[in-house]
Structure formats: C-alpha cells, structure tokens
C-alpha cells in the first residue's frame, strides 16, 4: 500500500503537531494510501542529554492516544538507544525511510532535525527526497496571537500555572494521569473528601488550587504541600463535586482549566474550610457560565474572522461554553471599553495591532515581553487585574 509518512517527537501533540497530522491523513486519503507516524521512546533528549532533565508534557499512553485521535492509521514507536542515535542523516534516510517505510510522500514540520547530533535538516531531507522521487511537504508553524506554538512554550506555561494558555496551544486542557493512592486523611478531617493521585506525568503545574474536571465532573484540585497541616511532600489531590464513589486504586485523569490561587497557610481548619467552599463555588460558576473573550480593534478583517473561528473550535474541543465579543471602537473610548470589560468579568482580551500601544496605560501590569517591545497583543485577567502580554 502507498504510504504517507511523518516523523517527530510530538510531545504534547499540540496544535502545530495536529496540523501536520491532519495534512498527513488528508494526503493519505487522497492517494488511497496509509498514514504513518514515526516517533521515538524514550525522547531523544533523555538519551543524548540527560543532564537537561527534560520534563515531557504527556505520558507515553497519553501521547499514543492523542496521535490515534487524529485518525492516523499506523504509529511506529522506535526505541531510541545510544546505538540508534549514532546513525548519520544519510544512514537514517537509507535504512529507516527508504528500506523500512518506503513512503510515497513525506510530510514534516518546519523545524524537523534527524540523524547524529540532529545534523539532518529539512533542506537535506528535501534534497534526498528529490533524488529518490519521493514527494515532500513542509508544514508551516502555527501561531497563537503571533506566539509560536511549541512544546517548549507549553511546558513553560504549565510550570508557571498558566494552564489556560497551555490549553489554547494544546487544543485541549492539560491533563495529569495516575492512580488514586492513600493520602494523609486531611480531606476527611475538614469534611472535604479528596482523591490523592500518584502522578505519572513528568511535568506538574505550579503549586496552587485549580479548577479541573475529573471523571468528566467538575472538580477542584490542590497541588502542593498542605502547609496548614505541616506537610513536606508534594501531593496532587482533587475534590470531585457531587461524587461519593470509592475510587481508591483506580486510574484517573485530571483536566486543568484555570488556576484559582496559590497554596497558603491558614490559621485554623475553619478558615481553610471556608476558603475551600469559596473555591468550590468558583468552580461551579466556571462551568455554569460562559468564558467571555473579547477582541478590541478599529477595523476588523480577515485576521479577526479567522481568530474568531479558531477560538470557536478551541472552546468546543475544550468543552467550555464561551462568548466572543467583537468590539469596534475609536481610540477615545478605549479606556472606557477596558473598564467595562473588567466589570463584565471578561477573562481575556485580544488587541488589534493599531491599539497595541494605546491600550498600555489602562492596564494594571505588563509581562516582561510587553515591557521590552512596548506593545500588547493579549490581555488576561489575573484576579481583578488586567495584565498585558506581547507576542509581536
């Protein structure tokens, strides 16, 4: 059978990866062939640069499921060993691509590297394909508000607790998986039963309290050390709303939607219980009310229509109700618009280029990138404050 082939690490299987896989499947269908993904385990960086201590976004099971969800016919997982890593780009092309895969067409990302010390480039692959009559397509990168979508950027977002931004780049909520284990019994002490998770993922969001979903039900998840009770070991525990079944020993996935607050010490159990009740109420409100997103500009064209369609698809995939506001305004009304959006609990505002500088005086703070370039393309709500980010 004719084969259309792609290769890569695909950590996270984010929107950039999904674009490659979508084009792979489409090309295979077009020629009546089979779509093949070729990836590695462990990740090459684990073998070639263990000192970097790269933390992956997904477990191997999560990665395989995400690739399968993209309707790929076959996924080949190559054991990555020091001996395998010694192959030159030419050897890899000859031994793996030509002799084993025998593809009719190759579709890869713009930043692909292969072979010994990543010496193989996209340009080299194009030359080799032309010499052997193999079709090749290089997929352009995907951006979110002018910010390149990459596994590296998503890891940064997750580590900083910015799970909403991570979800936008992943096209779905960031998810932890693991088995429910016996905890310290703190939940029982404060009448708030929790499931303690022995996490299998390498990367865990920043300590704090999060709005999540567990078993497809609304939940509140705490990541931290339980400082009120003198804890010293990091734990991940989730309270599933309106749920009382025994799930000890079961495997769970926790999907992260929003970071509510940092973990902190309370003077007594009653104060902690009061705060937990507020966290639960906020989680209920989050899933019962639409996420409000705004776009401010003076002239809306093709870019804005594409952005709106992109977010519609993204929120549908993330199983979140939302309202998208297109606000066409003159400069003199900009301050009033920002004030109104704060009062309306708008969570996120996209700024058209013509207002990227003018909006800055009306914000509470700027990210480092926005300060450096003096422009803002995205505003996110952090509590009661509006913080500007720049992806120019």
PAPAFI-85684 format. One record per residue (C-alpha): residue in three letters; x, y, z. Coordinates in steps of 0.1 Angstrom, whole numbers. Layout:
<pt res="ALA" x="X" y="Y" z="Z"/>
...
***
This chain:
<pt res="UNK" x="0" y="0" z="0"/>
<pt res="UNK" x="11" y="36" z="-7"/>
<pt res="UNK" x="24" y="53" z="24"/>
<pt res="UNK" x="24" y="89" z="35"/>
<pt res="UNK" x="49" y="94" z="64"/>
<pt res="UNK" x="58" y="118" z="91"/>
<pt res="UNK" x="82" y="117" z="119"/>
<pt res="UNK" x="90" y="136" z="151"/>
<pt res="UNK" x="88" y="136" z="189"/>
<pt res="UNK" x="52" y="150" z="191"/>
<pt res="UNK" x="54" y="158" z="228"/>
<pt res="UNK" x="20" y="172" z="238"/>
<pt res="UNK" x="5" y="166" z="203"/>
<pt res="UNK" x="-3" y="203" z="203"/>
<pt res="UNK" x="-20" y="224" z="175"/>
<pt res="UNK" x="12" y="226" z="155"/>
<pt res="UNK" x="15" y="188" z="156"/>
<pt res="UNK" x="-22" y="184" z="148"/>
<pt res="UNK" x="-18" y="205" z="117"/>
<pt res="UNK" x="10" y="181" z="105"/>
<pt res="UNK" x="-11" y="150" z="113"/>
<pt res="UNK" x="-42" y="164" z="97"/>
<pt res="UNK" x="-23" y="171" z="64"/>
<pt res="UNK" x="-8" y="136" z="67"/>
<pt res="UNK" x="-42" y="119" z="69"/>
<pt res="UNK" x="-56" y="141" z="42"/>
<pt res="UNK" x="-27" y="133" z="18"/>
<pt res="UNK" x="-30" y="95" z="25"/>
<pt res="UNK" x="-67" y="96" z="18"/>
<pt res="UNK" x="-61" y="115" z="-15"/>
<pt res="UNK" x="-39" y="87" z="-29"/>
<pt res="UNK" x="-58" y="59" z="-13"/>
<pt res="UNK" x="-29" y="51" z="10"/>
<pt res="UNK" x="-19" y="47" z="46"/>
<pt res="UNK" x="-9" y="74" z="71"/>
<pt res="UNK" x="22" y="65" z="92"/>
<pt res="UNK" x="36" y="84" z="122"/>
<pt res="UNK" x="72" y="75" z="132"/>
<pt res="UNK" x="82" y="86" z="167"/>
<pt res="UNK" x="106" y="77" z="195"/>
<pt res="UNK" x="106" y="63" z="230"/>
<pt res="UNK" x="123" y="75" z="252"/>
<pt res="UNK" x="125" y="110" z="239"/>
<pt res="UNK" x="160" y="115" z="223"/>
<pt res="UNK" x="169" y="142" z="248"/>
<pt res="UNK" x="166" y="116" z="276"/>
<pt res="UNK" x="193" y="96" z="260"/>
<pt res="UNK" x="216" y="122" z="244"/>
<pt res="UNK" x="213" y="150" z="271"/>
<pt res="UNK" x="200" y="135" z="303"/>
<pt res="UNK" x="216" y="164" z="322"/>
<pt res="UNK" x="190" y="188" z="307"/>
<pt res="UNK" x="163" y="168" z="327"/>
<pt res="UNK" x="136" y="175" z="301"/>
<pt res="UNK" x="101" y="170" z="315"/>
<pt res="UNK" x="76" y="158" z="290"/>
<pt res="UNK" x="40" y="171" z="287"/>
<pt res="UNK" x="25" y="136" z="283"/>
<pt res="UNK" x="29" y="101" z="294"/>
<pt res="UNK" x="36" y="76" z="266"/>
<pt res="UNK" x="0" y="64" z="268"/>
<pt res="UNK" x="-14" y="99" z="265"/>
<pt res="UNK" x="8" y="106" z="235"/>
<pt res="UNK" x="-3" y="75" z="217"/>
<pt res="UNK" x="-40" y="82" z="224"/>
<pt res="UNK" x="-36" y="118" z="211"/>
<pt res="UNK" x="-20" y="106" z="179"/>
<pt res="UNK" x="-47" y="80" z="175"/>
<pt res="UNK" x="-74" y="106" z="180"/>
<pt res="UNK" x="-60" y="124" z="149"/>
<pt res="UNK" x="-72" y="94" z="128"/>
<pt res="UNK" x="-37" y="82" z="119"/>
<pt res="UNK" x="-36" y="46" z="105"/>
<pt res="UNK" x="-2" y="35" z="120"/>
<pt res="UNK" x="21" y="48" z="147"/>
<pt res="UNK" x="56" y="33" z="148"/>
<pt res="UNK" x="75" y="38" z="181"/>
<pt res="UNK" x="112" y="35" z="176"/>
<pt res="UNK" x="133" y="25" z="207"/>
<pt res="UNK" x="158" y="53" z="209"/>
<pt res="UNK" x="191" y="40" z="221"/>
<pt res="UNK" x="227" y="53" z="220"/>
<pt res="UNK" x="235" y="30" z="191"/>
<pt res="UNK" x="205" y="41" z="171"/>
<pt res="UNK" x="215" y="78" z="178"/>
<pt res="UNK" x="248" y="72" z="160"/>
<pt res="UNK" x="232" y="69" z="126"/>
<pt res="UNK" x="241" y="98" z="103"/>
<pt res="UNK" x="212" y="116" z="85"/>
<pt res="UNK" x="221" y="97" z="53"/>
<pt res="UNK" x="221" y="63" z="71"/>
<pt res="UNK" x="188" y="71" z="88"/>
<pt res="UNK" x="172" y="81" z="54"/>
<pt res="UNK" x="185" y="49" z="37"/>
<pt res="UNK" x="179" y="24" z="65"/>
<pt res="UNK" x="147" y="37" z="80"/>
<pt res="UNK" x="129" y="58" z="54"/>
<pt res="UNK" x="138" y="40" z="22"/>
<pt res="UNK" x="141" y="4" z="33"/>
<pt res="UNK" x="116" y="2" z="61"/>
<pt res="UNK" x="89" y="28" z="55"/>
<pt res="UNK" x="92" y="31" z="17"/>
<pt res="UNK" x="69" y="62" z="16"/>
<pt res="UNK" x="53" y="77" z="-15"/>
<pt res="UNK" x="52" y="111" z="3"/>
<pt res="UNK" x="67" y="127" z="34"/>
<pt res="UNK" x="51" y="155" z="54"/>
<pt res="UNK" x="71" y="171" z="82"/>
<pt res="UNK" x="72" y="202" z="104"/>
<pt res="UNK" x="94" y="232" z="95"/>
<pt res="UNK" x="118" y="226" z="124"/>
<pt res="UNK" x="125" y="189" z="119"/>
<pt res="UNK" x="160" y="175" z="125"/>
<pt res="UNK" x="172" y="139" z="123"/>
<pt res="UNK" x="203" y="118" z="125"/>
<pt res="UNK" x="235" y="121" z="145"/>
<pt res="UNK" x="235" y="152" z="167"/>
<pt res="UNK" x="205" y="165" z="148"/>
<pt res="UNK" x="226" y="172" z="117"/>
<pt res="UNK" x="198" y="163" z="93"/>
<pt res="UNK" x="177" y="194" z="83"/>
<pt res="UNK" x="146" y="200" z="64"/>
<pt res="UNK" x="167" y="212" z="35"/>
<pt res="UNK" x="187" y="180" z="34"/>
<pt res="UNK" x="155" y="159" z="36"/>
<pt res="UNK" x="141" y="178" z="6"/>
<pt res="UNK" x="173" y="171" z="-14"/>
<pt res="UNK" x="172" y="133" z="-5"/>
<pt res="UNK" x="135" y="131" z="-14"/>
<pt res="UNK" x="140" y="147" z="-47"/>
<pt res="UNK" x="168" y="123" z="-56"/>
<pt res="UNK" x="146" y="93" z="-48"/>
<pt res="UNK" x="114" y="106" z="-63"/>
<pt res="UNK" x="96" y="109" z="-30"/>
<pt res="UNK" x="71" y="138" z="-26"/>
<pt res="UNK" x="77" y="161" z="4"/>
<pt res="UNK" x="57" y="188" z="21"/>
<pt res="UNK" x="70" y="211" z="48"/>
<pt res="UNK" x="42" y="223" z="71"/>
<pt res="UNK" x="45" y="259" z="83"/>
<pt res="UNK" x="44" y="267" z="120"/>
<pt res="UNK" x="12" y="275" z="139"/>
<pt res="UNK" x="10" y="307" z="160"/>
<pt res="UNK" x="-13" y="318" z="188"/>
<pt res="UNK" x="-15" y="356" z="187"/>
<pt res="UNK" x="19" y="358" z="170"/>
<pt res="UNK" x="34" y="334" z="195"/>
<pt res="UNK" x="49" y="302" z="181"/>
<pt res="UNK" x="31" y="271" z="194"/>
<pt res="UNK" x="58" y="247" z="206"/>
<pt res="UNK" x="62" y="220" z="233"/>
<pt res="UNK" x="88" y="242" z="249"/>
<pt res="UNK" x="64" y="271" z="253"/>
<pt res="UNK" x="36" y="249" z="266"/>
<pt res="UNK" x="60" y="234" z="292"/>
<pt res="UNK" x="68" y="269" z="304"/>
<pt res="UNK" x="31" y="277" z="307"/>
<pt res="UNK" x="23" y="246" z="327"/>
<pt res="UNK" x="53" y="251" z="350"/>
<pt res="UNK" x="41" y="286" z="357"/>
<pt res="UNK" x="5" y="275" z="363"/>
<pt res="UNK" x="-8" y="292" z="332"/>
<pt res="UNK" x="-30" y="262" z="323"/>
<pt res="UNK" x="-54" y="283" z="303"/>
<pt res="UNK" x="-26" y="294" z="279"/>
<pt res="UNK" x="-14" y="258" z="277"/>
<pt res="UNK" x="-48" y="246" z="268"/>
<pt res="UNK" x="-50" y="271" z="239"/>
<pt res="UNK" x="-18" y="257" z="224"/>
<pt res="UNK" x="-27" y="221" z="231"/>
<pt res="UNK" x="-62" y="225" z="217"/>
<pt res="UNK" x="-75" y="207" z="248"/>
<pt res="UNK" x="-69" y="210" z="286"/>
<pt res="UNK" x="-35" y="200" z="300"/>
<pt res="UNK" x="-41" y="166" z="318"/>
<pt res="UNK" x="-24" y="147" z="345"/>
<pt res="UNK" x="-30" y="110" z="349"/>
<pt res="UNK" x="-22" y="85" z="376"/>
<pt res="UNK" x="-35" y="61" z="402"/>
<pt res="UNK" x="-55" y="70" z="433"/>
<pt res="UNK" x="-35" y="62" z="464"/>
<pt res="UNK" x="-40" y="65" z="501"/>
<pt res="UNK" x="-34" y="101" z="514"/>
<pt res="UNK" x="-29" y="116" z="549"/>
<pt res="UNK" x="-67" y="117" z="555"/>
<pt res="UNK" x="-67" y="155" z="557"/>
<pt res="UNK" x="-98" y="157" z="535"/>
<pt res="UNK" x="-118" y="137" z="560"/>
<pt res="UNK" x="-107" y="160" z="588"/>
<pt res="UNK" x="-123" y="190" z="571"/>
<pt res="UNK" x="-152" y="171" z="556"/>
<pt res="UNK" x="-139" y="175" z="520"/>
<pt res="UNK" x="-130" y="142" z="506"/>
<pt res="UNK" x="-102" y="141" z="480"/>
<pt res="UNK" x="-86" y="116" z="457"/>
<pt res="UNK" x="-48" y="116" z="460"/>
<pt res="UNK" x="-31" y="110" z="427"/>
<pt res="UNK" x="2" y="92" z="422"/>
<pt res="UNK" x="11" y="112" z="391"/>
<pt res="UNK" x="27" y="95" z="362"/>
<pt res="UNK" x="34" y="127" z="342"/>
<pt res="UNK" x="68" y="143" z="344"/>
<pt res="UNK" x="57" y="179" z="345"/>
<pt res="UNK" x="32" y="192" z="370"/>
<pt res="UNK" x="16" y="226" z="372"/>
<pt res="UNK" x="28" y="252" z="397"/>
<pt res="UNK" x="16" y="247" z="432"/>
<pt res="UNK" x="-18" y="261" z="438"/>
<pt res="UNK" x="-55" y="255" z="436"/>
<pt res="UNK" x="-71" y="248" z="402"/>
<pt res="UNK" x="-105" y="244" z="386"/>
<pt res="UNK" x="-104" y="210" z="370"/>
<pt res="UNK" x="-125" y="181" z="356"/>
<pt res="UNK" x="-121" y="146" z="369"/>
<pt res="UNK" x="-141" y="117" z="356"/>
<pt res="UNK" x="-158" y="143" z="334"/>
<pt res="UNK" x="-172" y="160" z="365"/>
<pt res="UNK" x="-163" y="195" z="379"/>
<pt res="UNK" x="-135" y="193" z="405"/>
<pt res="UNK" x="-111" y="214" z="425"/>
<pt res="UNK" x="-75" y="202" z="426"/>
<pt res="UNK" x="-48" y="212" z="450"/>
<pt res="UNK" x="-11" y="208" z="441"/>
<pt res="UNK" x="12" y="215" z="470"/>
<pt res="UNK" x="24" y="205" z="504"/>
<pt res="UNK" x="-6" y="211" z="527"/>
<pt res="UNK" x="12" y="238" z="547"/>
<pt res="UNK" x="-17" y="243" z="571"/>
<pt res="UNK" x="-11" y="207" z="583"/>
<pt res="UNK" x="27" y="209" z="582"/>
<pt res="UNK" x="31" y="188" z="550"/>
<pt res="UNK" x="65" y="184" z="534"/>
<pt res="UNK" x="58" y="162" z="504"/>
<pt res="UNK" x="43" y="175" z="472"/>
<pt res="UNK" x="9" y="160" z="465"/>
<pt res="UNK" x="-19" y="163" z="439"/>
<pt res="UNK" x="-54" y="158" z="454"/>
<pt res="UNK" x="-87" y="165" z="438"/>
<pt res="UNK" x="-122" y="170" z="452"/>
<pt res="UNK" x="-148" y="159" z="427"/>
<pt res="UNK" x="-181" y="178" z="431"/>
<pt res="UNK" x="-212" y="158" z="438"/>
<pt res="UNK" x="-193" y="125" z="438"/>
<pt res="UNK" x="-191" y="99" z="466"/>
<pt res="UNK" x="-179" y="66" z="449"/>
<pt res="UNK" x="-149" y="47" z="461"/>
<pt res="UNK" x="-121" y="51" z="435"/>
<pt res="UNK" x="-91" y="40" z="456"/>
<pt res="UNK" x="-67" y="22" z="433"/>
<pt res="UNK" x="-84" y="34" z="401"/>
<pt res="UNK" x="-66" y="53" z="374"/>
<pt res="UNK" x="-78" y="89" z="368"/>
<pt res="UNK" x="-72" y="118" z="346"/>
<pt res="UNK" x="-74" y="154" z="359"/>
<pt res="UNK" x="-80" y="181" z="332"/>
<pt res="UNK" x="-68" y="216" z="342"/>
<pt res="UNK" x="-89" y="246" z="332"/>
<pt res="UNK" x="-78" y="275" z="355"/>
<pt res="UNK" x="-55" y="284" z="384"/>
<pt res="UNK" x="-75" y="299" z="412"/>
<pt res="UNK" x="-49" y="309" z="438"/>
<pt res="UNK" x="-16" y="300" z="454"/>
<pt res="UNK" x="-15" y="275" z="482"/>
<pt res="UNK" x="-13" y="292" z="516"/>
<pt res="UNK" x="-12" y="286" z="553"/>
<pt res="UNK" x="-45" y="290" z="573"/>
<pt res="UNK" x="-46" y="297" z="610"/>
<pt res="UNK" x="-72" y="270" z="616"/>
<pt res="UNK" x="-93" y="244" z="599"/>
<pt res="UNK" x="-124" y="265" z="599"/>
<pt res="UNK" x="-107" y="292" z="578"/>
<pt res="UNK" x="-94" y="266" z="554"/>
<pt res="UNK" x="-129" y="250" z="551"/>
<pt res="UNK" x="-143" y="285" z="544"/>
<pt res="UNK" x="-118" y="290" z="516"/>
<pt res="UNK" x="-124" y="256" z="501"/>
<pt res="UNK" x="-162" y="264" z="500"/>
<pt res="UNK" x="-153" y="296" z="480"/>
<pt res="UNK" x="-131" y="275" z="457"/>
<pt res="UNK" x="-159" y="250" z="450"/>
<pt res="UNK" x="-184" y="278" z="444"/>
<pt res="UNK" x="-160" y="294" z="419"/>
<pt res="UNK" x="-155" y="260" z="401"/>
<pt res="UNK" x="-193" y="256" z="398"/>
<pt res="UNK" x="-196" y="291" z="385"/>
<pt res="UNK" x="-168" y="285" z="360"/>
<pt res="UNK" x="-186" y="255" z="344"/>
<pt res="UNK" x="-221" y="270" z="346"/>
<pt res="UNK" x="-212" y="304" z="330"/>
<pt res="UNK" x="-196" y="311" z="296"/>
<pt res="UNK" x="-160" y="321" z="293"/>
<pt res="UNK" x="-160" y="357" z="280"/>
<pt res="UNK" x="-134" y="366" z="254"/>
<pt res="UNK" x="-131" y="400" z="237"/>
<pt res="UNK" x="-113" y="414" z="207"/>
<pt res="UNK" x="-108" y="452" z="205"/>
<pt res="UNK" x="-99" y="469" z="173"/>
<pt res="UNK" x="-108" y="497" z="149"/>
<pt res="UNK" x="-111" y="477" z="117"/>
<pt res="UNK" x="-120" y="440" z="116"/>
<pt res="UNK" x="-110" y="420" z="86"/>
<pt res="UNK" x="-99" y="385" z="76"/>
<pt res="UNK" x="-74" y="382" z="105"/>
<pt res="UNK" x="-102" y="388" z="131"/>
<pt res="UNK" x="-126" y="365" z="114"/>
<pt res="UNK" x="-100" y="337" z="114"/>
<pt res="UNK" x="-92" y="344" z="151"/>
<pt res="UNK" x="-129" y="341" z="159"/>
<pt res="UNK" x="-133" y="308" z="141"/>
<pt res="UNK" x="-101" y="294" z="157"/>
<pt res="UNK" x="-114" y="302" z="192"/>
<pt res="UNK" x="-148" y="287" z="185"/>
<pt res="UNK" x="-132" y="254" z="175"/>
<pt res="UNK" x="-108" y="256" z="205"/>
<pt res="UNK" x="-135" y="261" z="231"/>
<pt res="UNK" x="-157" y="234" z="216"/>
<pt res="UNK" x="-127" y="210" z="219"/>
<pt res="UNK" x="-120" y="221" z="255"/>
<pt res="UNK" x="-157" y="215" z="264"/>
<pt res="UNK" x="-162" y="251" z="276"/>
<pt res="UNK" x="-191" y="275" z="270"/>
<pt res="UNK" x="-179" y="309" z="258"/>
<pt res="UNK" x="-190" y="343" z="245"/>
<pt res="UNK" x="-168" y="360" z="219"/>
<pt res="UNK" x="-172" y="398" z="218"/>
<pt res="UNK" x="-160" y="418" z="188"/>
<pt res="UNK" x="-156" y="454" z="199"/>
<pt res="UNK" x="-150" y="480" z="172"/>
<pt res="UNK" x="-141" y="513" z="189"/>
<pt res="UNK" x="-124" y="546" z="184"/>
<pt res="UNK" x="-93" y="555" z="204"/>
<pt res="UNK" x="-111" y="579" z="227"/>
<pt res="UNK" x="-133" y="551" z="240"/>
<pt res="UNK" x="-105" y="527" z="247"/>
<pt res="UNK" x="-102" y="534" z="284"/>
<pt res="UNK" x="-140" y="530" z="289"/>
<pt res="UNK" x="-140" y="497" z="270"/>
<pt res="UNK" x="-112" y="483" z="292"/>
<pt res="UNK" x="-130" y="494" z="323"/>
<pt res="UNK" x="-163" y="478" z="312"/>
<pt res="UNK" x="-145" y="446" z="303"/>
<pt res="UNK" x="-131" y="444" z="339"/>
<pt res="UNK" x="-166" y="449" z="353"/>
<pt res="UNK" x="-181" y="422" z="330"/>
<pt res="UNK" x="-155" y="396" z="342"/>
<pt res="UNK" x="-141" y="393" z="307"/>
<pt res="UNK" x="-113" y="368" z="311"/>
<pt res="UNK" x="-92" y="375" z="280"/>
<pt res="UNK" x="-90" y="404" z="255"/>
<pt res="UNK" x="-72" y="403" z="222"/>
<pt res="UNK" x="-59" y="436" z="209"/>
<pt res="UNK" x="-56" y="445" z="172"/>
<pt res="UNK" x="-22" y="459" z="161"/>
<pt res="UNK" x="-35" y="495" z="158"/>
<pt res="UNK" x="-42" y="496" z="196"/>
<pt res="UNK" x="-11" y="476" z="208"/>
<pt res="UNK" x="5" y="507" z="223"/>
<pt res="UNK" x="-26" y="528" z="231"/>
<pt res="UNK" x="-40" y="502" z="254"/>
<pt res="UNK" x="-10" y="500" z="278"/>
<pt res="UNK" x="-19" y="530" z="301"/>
<pt res="UNK" x="-52" y="513" z="310"/>
<pt res="UNK" x="-37" y="480" z="322"/>
<pt res="UNK" x="-26" y="470" z="357"/>
<pt res="UNK" x="7" y="454" z="347"/>
<pt res="UNK" x="27" y="442" z="318"/>
<pt res="UNK" x="45" y="409" z="312"/>
<pt res="UNK" x="83" y="411" z="306"/>
<pt res="UNK" x="79" y="407" z="268"/>
<pt res="UNK" x="53" y="435" z="266"/>
<pt res="UNK" x="76" y="458" z="286"/>
<pt res="UNK" x="105" y="450" z="262"/>
<pt res="UNK" x="87" y="458" z="230"/>
<pt res="UNK" x="63" y="484" z="243"/>
<pt res="UNK" x="33" y="466" z="227"/>
<pt res="UNK" x="4" y="444" z="239"/>
<pt res="UNK" x="-15" y="419" z="218"/>
<pt res="UNK" x="-32" y="399" z="246"/>
<pt res="UNK" x="-47" y="409" z="280"/>
<pt res="UNK" x="-55" y="382" z="305"/>
<pt res="UNK" x="-74" y="385" z="338"/>
<pt res="UNK" x="-54" y="377" z="369"/>
<pt res="UNK" x="-78" y="380" z="398"/>
<pt res="UNK" x="-91" y="416" z="395"/>
<pt res="UNK" x="-61" y="428" z="374"/>
<pt res="UNK" x="-56" y="430" z="337"/>
<pt res="UNK" x="-21" y="420" z="326"/>
<pt res="UNK" x="-8" y="427" z="291"/>
<pt res="UNK" x="13" y="403" z="271"/>
<pt res="UNK" x="31" y="408" z="238"/>
<pt res="UNK" x="36" y="382" z="211"/>
<pt res="UNK" x="50" y="405" z="184"/>
***
